[in-house]
């Protein structure tokens, strides 16, 4: 959420085990990230190229909420265990 305004974004993840990213705008205070209606897990990292080595695993049918964000220039890096997924991001 940025200044009380909610933004929704969808990132198409066509290939399994491939890193995708989403840049978070300065001033964002809260993020919710999840895969759209699948049984796939996903890996989340805050470092480019690390979503396969230094990451947190989000279980299937779960989401990750990040609150009270401080700082600017944050980018989320993520990948799914299955191809043809859509990452849903609410900021």
VMD Tcl script that draws the C-alpha trace (Angstrom):
set ca {
  {0.00 0.00 0.00}
  {1.32 3.42 -0.96}
  {-0.28 6.38 0.78}
  {-3.57 4.52 1.26}
  {-3.78 3.43 -2.39}
  {-3.73 -0.28 -3.23}
  {-2.07 -1.51 -6.44}
  {-2.51 -5.01 -7.88}
  {0.07 -6.61 -10.16}
  {0.29 -9.98 -11.89}
  {3.57 -11.49 -13.06}
  {3.34 -14.30 -15.60}
  {5.78 -17.08 -14.73}
  {5.92 -19.23 -17.86}
  {8.90 -21.41 -16.94}
  {9.40 -23.47 -13.77}
  {12.47 -22.84 -11.59}
  {13.23 -19.56 -13.36}
  {13.70 -16.30 -11.46}
  {11.18 -13.50 -12.01}
  {11.09 -10.12 -10.28}
  {8.90 -7.24 -9.22}
  {10.21 -3.82 -8.14}
  {8.48 -2.26 -5.14}
  {7.90 1.50 -5.32}
  {9.31 3.82 -2.66}
  {6.75 4.57 0.04}
  {5.18 1.09 -0.03}
  {4.21 0.05 3.49}
  {2.73 -3.41 2.95}
  {2.98 -6.24 0.38}
  {1.00 -9.46 -0.07}
  {2.36 -12.00 -2.55}
  {0.90 -15.37 -3.60}
  {0.51 -17.75 -6.53}
  {-2.87 -17.73 -8.21}
  {-4.97 -20.80 -7.34}
  {-2.39 -23.57 -7.74}
  {-0.81 -26.28 -5.67}
  {2.71 -25.05 -6.41}
  {5.24 -23.79 -3.88}
  {7.34 -20.72 -4.57}
  {10.69 -19.41 -3.41}
  {11.11 -15.75 -2.43}
  {14.35 -13.78 -2.13}
  {15.38 -10.14 -1.90}
  {18.69 -10.64 -3.74}
  {19.08 -10.90 -7.53}
  {20.07 -14.41 -8.59}
  {19.48 -15.88 -5.12}
  {15.90 -17.19 -5.43}
  {17.37 -20.66 -5.92}
  {20.01 -20.50 -3.17}
  {19.10 -17.97 -0.44}
  {15.32 -17.88 -0.17}
  {12.23 -18.56 1.89}
  {9.86 -21.28 0.67}
  {6.19 -20.36 0.62}
  {4.04 -23.52 0.80}
  {1.36 -24.31 -1.78}
  {-1.89 -22.38 -1.34}
  {-0.20 -19.91 1.04}
  {0.79 -16.27 0.84}
  {3.54 -14.06 2.24}
  {2.71 -10.72 3.82}
  {5.45 -8.16 4.34}
  {4.48 -5.25 6.61}
  {6.04 -2.10 8.02}
  {8.48 -1.83 5.11}
  {11.38 0.58 5.56}
  {13.70 1.70 2.80}
  {13.55 2.14 -0.96}
  {14.65 0.22 -4.00}
  {13.30 -3.13 -2.82}
  {12.83 -5.79 -5.48}
  {11.20 -9.17 -4.91}
  {12.76 -12.15 -6.70}
  {10.76 -15.35 -6.94}
  {10.34 -18.62 -8.78}
  {7.78 -21.40 -8.84}
  {8.21 -25.14 -8.75}
  {5.72 -25.42 -11.66}
  {5.50 -23.69 -15.06}
  {2.61 -21.53 -16.26}
  {1.98 -19.76 -12.94}
  {0.80 -16.25 -12.13}
  {2.23 -14.39 -9.16}
  {-0.31 -12.05 -7.60}
  {1.12 -9.03 -5.81}
  {-0.83 -6.50 -3.77}
  {1.02 -3.36 -2.72}
}
mol new
graphics top color blue
foreach p $ca { graphics top sphere $p radius 0.5 }
foreach p [lrange $ca 0 end-1] q [lrange $ca 1 end] { graphics top cylinder $p $q radius 0.2 }
display resetview
